[in-house]
Amino acid sequence: MDKLEAVQIVLRFSESVRNWCEKDEKIFFDDFDNENVMNYDTGGRGELADMIVEKGIEEGFIDADDLD
């Protein structure tokens, strides 16, 4: 699965990660796209997407071996 799909799965199924993103980061499900999840420059969502994926792996919603 690609990075965007992984982010979407975690945000869809992990209430704790979704709440963290929405309340603390002020970022919502629809704010992610194929370009900004790979963008590590100012305004990009690359670092945040990486954190979401890591939390999703820790919580068991995705498997690291399934990532592209």
VEXDREN-2710 file (C-alpha; in Angstrom, 1 decimal):
% VEXDREN-2710
k/r/px/py/pz
1/MET/0.0/0.0/0.0
2/ASP/1.2/3.5/-0.6
3/LYS/1.7/6.2/2.0
4/LEU/-1.6/8.0/1.4
5/GLU/-3.5/4.8/1.7
6/ALA/-1.8/3.9/5.0
7/VAL/-2.5/7.4/6.4
8/GLN/-6.2/7.0/5.4
9/ILE/-6.5/3.6/7.0
10/VAL/-5.0/4.8/10.2
11/LEU/-7.2/7.9/10.3
12/ARG/-10.3/5.9/9.5
13/PHE/-9.8/3.2/12.1
14/SER/-7.8/4.7/14.9
15/GLU/-9.9/7.1/17.0
16/SER/-6.8/8.1/19.1
17/VAL/-4.8/9.1/16.1
18/ARG/-7.7/10.8/14.4
19/ASN/-8.5/12.8/17.6
20/TRP/-4.8/13.7/17.9
21/CYS/-4.7/15.0/14.3
22/GLU/-7.9/16.9/14.5
23/LYS/-7.5/18.5/17.9
24/ASP/-3.7/19.0/18.3
25/GLU/-2.6/19.3/14.7
26/LYS/-5.8/20.8/13.2
27/ILE/-5.4/18.4/10.3
28/PHE/-8.3/16.4/8.9
29/PHE/-8.7/13.3/6.8
30/ASP/-9.4/15.3/3.6
31/ASP/-6.3/17.4/4.1
32/PHE/-4.0/14.6/2.9
33/ASP/-3.3/13.9/-0.8
34/ASN/-0.7/12.0/-2.8
35/GLU/1.6/15.0/-3.1
36/ASN/1.6/16.5/0.4
37/VAL/2.2/13.1/2.2
38/MET/5.5/13.1/0.4
39/ASN/6.3/16.8/0.9
40/TYR/8.7/17.5/3.7
41/ASP/9.0/21.2/3.0
42/THR/7.1/23.9/4.8
43/GLY/3.4/23.4/4.3
44/GLY/3.9/19.7/3.4
45/ARG/2.4/16.9/5.4
46/GLY/5.3/14.4/5.0
47/GLU/6.5/14.4/8.6
48/LEU/3.0/14.3/10.0
49/ALA/2.1/11.5/7.6
50/ASP/5.1/9.5/8.8
51/MET/4.0/9.9/12.4
52/ILE/0.5/8.8/11.6
53/VAL/1.9/5.7/9.8
54/GLU/4.2/4.9/12.8
55/LYS/1.3/5.2/15.2
56/GLY/-0.9/3.0/13.0
57/ILE/1.8/0.3/13.0
58/GLU/2.2/0.6/16.8
59/GLU/-1.6/0.2/17.2
60/GLY/-1.8/-2.7/14.8
61/PHE/-4.0/-1.0/12.1
62/ILE/-1.3/-1.5/9.4
63/ASP/1.7/-3.8/9.0
64/ALA/5.1/-2.3/8.2
65/ASP/5.6/-5.1/5.7
66/ASP/2.6/-4.0/3.6
67/LEU/4.0/-0.5/2.9
68/ASP/5.5/0.3/-0.5
END
